[in-house]
Amino acid sequence: MMARQLAVGRVMTAPGQSKPKRDVILTLADGRIASVEPRAGGGDGAGLIAVPAMINAHDHGYGIAPIAFGATDDALECWITGLSVRPSIDPKLEALAAFGRMALGGIGATVHCHNSLVADRLEAEVAGVAQAQREVGIRVAFCCPILDRNAWVYGGPSALLPWLSEADRARLSNRLPREVPARHLVAQVEAIASQHETDMFQIQYGPIGPQWCHDATLEAIAEASAARGRRIHMHLLESRRQREWLDARYPGGVVKFLDKIGFLSPRLTVAHGVWLSEDDCALLAERGVTVALNTSSNLRLRSGMAPVQMFQRHGIRFAFGLDGSAFDDDQDFLRDLRLAWLLHNGSELDSRLSPDRLFQAAYRDAFPVVGGSGAYGRIKPGTTADIAIYDYHAMARDIYVDDVDAAEVFLTRGTARHLNSVFVAGREVVRDGALPDLDLAAVENELHARARADLTPSPRQRALIGRQREATRRYYADGAHTKANR
């Protein structure tokens, strides 16, 4: 790859630790930053600010937002029921839309928790997602989904039947999913990795969560991860209902159970962690586990807020993700990062989440989650050339004093609409606020046309799913999940 020079007015070389450098030329070569040199002020790029590209540490790559097919925000377990009417969408087309929007949101890398749970389709689907990654150009960690327990409710699908009317029980009884331990899927992950894994497309084990996987399956994943050094990405203690079911199922605590089977290690990322306890946090920190926070998603799905102050007390690494449920149903990472910062920064006289710690989470703690290694979050010679460039003059258009820290302006006002360009491993994946290698509007038009054509459930079927959602609500409201452990 030929060397490329970028002239910018400001560079956040060490976000949160030092003020941005002024008037710089960045030279990119062979996927890395070759030099960071001063230049004369003014001229092209004078109004731009360069930062490390953002890392989306947990996402599902929705090309179509759930609300588009009627899955409106709700308590997590009720919301999941609504996903059953999701249209059957071409995985490459959906990934093109999702990854393209992420790039336009300043994201240079994402964890893609794939949505298909049909094992015999997964190998074909991953090929399409890998092709989408190559076309868009951002880094992707592909998590192979594994679910073999509690498909409808915690307690198993048959546990929900008494909460349905007699007529609906008859309609849904023939749809009960089989729950057979899926240890064989572990081998499938390795087969997928042998075909598709690259430096830019990492494969990870993706058990959906301990409440959704049989113990034997989790044990097989832990064993395989240790043997092969492959990362694991899993939801953990997202909602209060999960905490209650897992406490009843694992009297010593699910985190201690995971530790007992060798599941906890620096190779593990757990998403959400809203209902982690002090003891849980101490053990996760000791084992080097990273937590991916999903602030907007947790608010929208009524799960609560992750105990970030507890994470900091125990020294847990944490990162930030959008979870496919950004605050405005977009992929504006900066807007969501700002929301997380404001909510977790406390209400006292002193900051509870300093800019330095915020950027450590957003960059240095996040890069290993997507399979990266080495220093990230610094713009200096030798580091990977993953850079996002924003229009700083537009952010600071009404600021008329020179001593305001540009990092504060960036955190206070920066959004995707200020994005100018994104480079990933030196490749320009966003240019002048657009995708140079993808017609995103055409992709979205085709995606939505196909989804509308495939929205097969009839009004009667959709009404049945609505009643199943309300039966799910009653099931949990009555505490039935704490009495039906398997």
N, C-alpha and C positions, 0 to 999 in steps of 0.2 A: 504494500500500500504506500502510495506517495505521501511525502510529508505535507502537512497542511498548516497554515498559520492563521490564527484567529486574533483579531485586534479587539480588545474590550476595555471599557473605562474602569471597571472594577472586577476583582476576582476574590471570591471567598476561599482563600487557600486553606484555611483551617476554621471552618464554620463554628462559631460560638467561642472560639479560643483567642482569636486575634481579629483585628479589624481588616476589612478587605484591602488588598493592594490596589493601588490606583495606576491606570494607564499601563496596560500589560499586553504583550504579544505571547500567546500560547502556541507552541508548536507541537503538533500531533504526528506521530510516526509509528508504524507497526503496532497500532492498537493501544499505544501508551502516550503519555505526555513526555515529550522529548525535552522541552525547556519552557521556563516561565521567565520572560525577560521584560525589563522596563522599556517603554517607548515614549516618544514625545506625545504630549497630551493633545486632545482634539482629534478631528478627522473621523474616519469611519470607525464605528464601534464605540465611540466615546460615551454613548448613552446606555451601553449594555453592561450587565453584570453576569458573571459566570459562576456557577455553583456545581458541585457534584450532582449528577443525575439522581433522581429520587428512586427509592426501592419500595415497591409494593409487597410487603412481607406476607400477605395472605389475601387471596382473591379467588373467585370462581370463574372469572372470564365470561361473564354474561354478555352476549351480544345483544340480547333482548332483555330488558329489565323485567323482573317478575310482575310488576304492576301492569305491564302491557297485556298479559294474559289473565289478569284478575287476581294474582297473588299479592294482595295488598298487605301493608305492614300490619303486624299483629304480634302477640307473644310468640316466641320462637317456635314452639312445638305446634301451635295452631297454624302459623305461617307455612311451616314445612308441608302440611297437608295440602295447601293450595298449589304447591309445586307439581303435584301429580298431573295437572292438566297442561304442563309445559309442552309447547309444540316440539315435535321431532325436527331438529335443526341440523343442517350440515355442519360438522364440527370445524372444518376449515373456515367456512364462511363466518361462523360465530367468532372464532378466534381472531380472524382478520379484523373484525369490527372491534372486539374487545381490546386487542393489543394496539390497534391503531389509535383508539381513544386514549389509552394509557400513555402512549408516546406523546400525544398532544396535551396530556396533563403533566408533562415533565418527567414521566417515569421511564427509567432506563432498564429496569429489571422487575420481574414479577414472579410470585409463586402462583402457579395455576393449579388449583384444586379442581381437577376435571369432574364434570357433572355426571357423566355416564356411569351407571352402576350395572350395566349389562356386560358381563365378563367376556362374552364371545364377540362383542363389538369393539372392545377397548383397543386391541392392537391395530385395527383399521382406523379408529378415530385418532389415535396418537399420531399417525402419519400425517393426517390433515392438519393437526395443531402444529406439528413440527414444521410443515411447509409454511403455515401462516407466520410462525416465528421468523423463518428465513426471509419472508417477504417484507415484514414490518421492520425487523432488525433489533428489537429489544431482547434482553436476556430473559429466558423462561426456565423456571424449575417446574417440571411437570410432575404432579403428584398422582400416582395411580390409585384410584379410589378402591377401598375395600370395606364392604359392609355385609355382615352376615347375622345380625341380631337386632331385635327391636325395631323392625322396619316401620311400624305405624306409631306405636307408643312404647315407652319404657315399661317393659313387662311382656312385650310380644304382641303381634297383630291380633291374635285371638282374644287378648285381654280387653280389647276395645269393643268387641261384639255386644256385650251386655248393655253398653251405653247407647246403642243404636236401636231404632224401632225394629219391630219384627220384620217388616218389609225390607228395611235397609240391611238388616243382617242377612237376609236371603240374597239380596243383590250383591253384597260384598263378600260373602263367605267363599264364593268361588274365585275370588281374587287374592285370597290370603297368600302372601309370599312365603316361599320355603326358606327356612333358616338353618342351613347346613354349614358347619364351620368351613371357612374358605381358605384353608392353609395352602391349597394349590395355587391361589392367586399370587403368593409370594414368588413362586417360580416364574409366573407370567411377568412380573415386574422385571426380573433379570433378563427375560427374553426381549422385552421391549427395550431395555437399556442397550442390549447388544446390537440392536438394529438402529436406534435413533439417537442415542446420547452423543452430544458434542460439548465443546467448551461453552457454547451459548444455549444449549438445550439440555439441562440436567434432569435426570430421572430420580424420583424419590418415592419411597413407600408412603401411601396415603391412607392409612386406616382412618375412617371418618371420626371415630371417637371411641373411648372405652365402653360407653353404653351401647354402641352400635357394632361392636366386634366381640366375638367369642374369645374367652381367655386363651384358648389354644391357638387362635389366630394371632393374637397379640404376642404370645410367646414365640411363635414362628417368625414373626417380623423382627422381634428383638434379636433373635438368634442370627437371622440373615443379615441384619444391619451390622451387628458386631463382626460377623465373618467377612463381610464385603466392604465395610466402611461406608455404606450408603446411608444417606440422611432419611429421616422420618419426619413427616409433617402431619399433625393430628389436632383436631378440635379437643379442647379440654375445659370442662366446668364453665360452659358458656352461660347457662341459665340456672336459676334456683331449683327447677325441677330435676335437672341433671345432678346437682349436688345431693338432693334428697334421695334419688334412686341409687346413686352410687354409694352413698353412705349406708343405705340399707343393704346393698349387695356386697359391699366390702367393709365390714365393721372396723377394720384397722385403717381404713382410708384408701381410696383408689390410687393416690400418688405413691403410698407405701407399697401397694400391690405392684404397681408398675416398676418400682425400684427392685422389688424382690425378683421379678422375672428378667431383670437386666434391660429394661426398656429405656430408662433414664440415662442420658449421656449427652455430651456436647453435640452429638449428631441429631438431637431431637429439637424440633420447634413445636410448641403447643400454641394453638390459636385461642384467643379470647382470655381465658384465665380469670374471668370476672369473679368467680366464687372460690378462688383459692384461699386457703387459710394461712395463718402464720407458719404453722408446721410444714404445710405444703411448700410454701415459698422457701423456707430454709433448706428443705431437701432438694428442690429444683435448683437452687443456687449452688449447692454443694456439688451437684452432678453436672453443672454447666449447661443446663437447658435454657433455651431462649423462648420468651413469650412474645407472640405477635398480637399487639393490641388492635382492636377494631372499633374505635370509639363511636363513629356514626352508626354502624350496624347495630351495636349493642343498645344504642338509644332507640333506634327505629324498631327493634325487635324486643324491646322492654326487658332486656337482660340485666341492665344496670351498668355500672362503670367499673373498669378494672382497678384494683387497689395499687395504683402506681407508687404511692408513698411506701407501701409495704414492700413492693419490688425493690425500691431503692434502699430501704433499710437492710434488706437481706443481700443486696448486690446481684440481683437477677438481671441478666441481659434481657432487654426488650426492644421491640421494633414496632413499626406501624404498618397497618394494612387497611385496604378499603373494603374487602370482603364482598365486593360486588354490590355494596349498599352504601355508596358514598352519600353525603348529606343531601345533595341535590340530584341524586341519581345520575351523576356524571363521574368523570374520572379525574377531577381536579384535586390532585394530591395535596397541593399547598393549602387549599381551603380546608381540607380535612385535618391536615397537620396543625393548622392554626386552632381549629376547634378543640383538638386533643390537648394542645398546649394550654389553652385558656381554662379548660375544665379541670386539668390535672395540676395546674399551677397554684391552686389553693386560694384562700381568701384572707390570709394573714398578711402581716407587714413584710415578711420575707418570702421570696420566690420558693416554691416547692418543686419546681421543674425548670431549672436554669436553661438558657439557650444552649450552653455547652452540653448539658445532659440530654436535651432534646435532640440535638444534632448527632450526638453519639448513638442514640437509639435509631434515628432515621438513617444513619449511614453505617457507622462502624459495626454496630450490633446486627444490622439488617443484612449486610452483604453475605455473611456466611449462610444465612437462611436460604438464599437462592443458589447456594453451592459455590460462592466466591471465596477466595482466600486472599491473604495479604492485606495491606493497608487500603482502606477505602474511606472516602470522606475527606481526603486531602487532595488538593491540586498542586502537585509538585512533580519534578522529573522522576520518571520511573513508575508512577502510578497509572492505573488503567485509565484510558481516555474515555470515561463515561461522564459527560459534561452536559449540563443544561444552561442555556443562555437566555436571559430575560431582559425585557425593556425596562431598565431601572429608571430612566427619565420619566416614563409614564407613571411608574409607582410614586415617584417623588416630585410630581409636577408642581405641587403647591408648597413644597418645603424650601424655605429660603434661608436656612442657616446651614453652615457647612459641617458642624460638629455632630450632627445626628448620625449614629452608627448605621451604616447601610444594611447590616444584618437585621437591625430592628425594623427598618423600613420593609425589608424583604419579608420578614415574618408577619408584620402587621398588615401588609397590603398586597403581597404577591399572590397572583392567581394564574390559572392557565391562560387567561386572555393576554397576559403579559409575555407569554412564551415566544421566543424567537426561533431557537433551534435546539436540537438535542443530538449529541454524538454518543454512540455506544461502541466501545472498542475502536474508536476512531471513525466509525461509519456515521455519516450524517443521516439520521432517521427522521428528523424534522427540520425543515428549511423554511424560513420566513413564515412560521406558524402553520405550515401545511406538511403533509406527508409526500415527499418527492417520489416515492416508489409505489404509492397506492392511491387509487381513487376511492376514498373512504365513503363519499356520498353514494357512489354506485354500489359499493358493497352493502351499505346499510339499506338502500332501496331494495336490492335483491333479497337480502336477509328478511326484511319485513314482509315482502311479497310472499316468500316461501312460508313464513310462519303463519300468515293469515290463511294461506291455502291449506296448511296442515293442522289448523286449529280444529281438530276433529270432534272433540266432545260436544254432544248435543246439549241444548239447554237443560234437558232432563238429567244428563250425566253431570253437568256442572252444578246443578242443584243438589245432586247426591253428594258431591264432594263438599259443598257448603254445609250440608248436614253432618258429614263426617268431621269437618272442622269443628263444629259446635259440640259434637259428641266428644271430641278430643279435649275441648275446653272443660267439659263437665268431668271427664275422667281425671284430669289433673286437679281441678278445683276440689274434688272429693278426696284427694290424696290416694287414689287407687294405685298410683305408681309406686308408692312406698310399701304396698301390701302384695305386689305381684312381681316378685324378684325371680329371675331365672339365671 
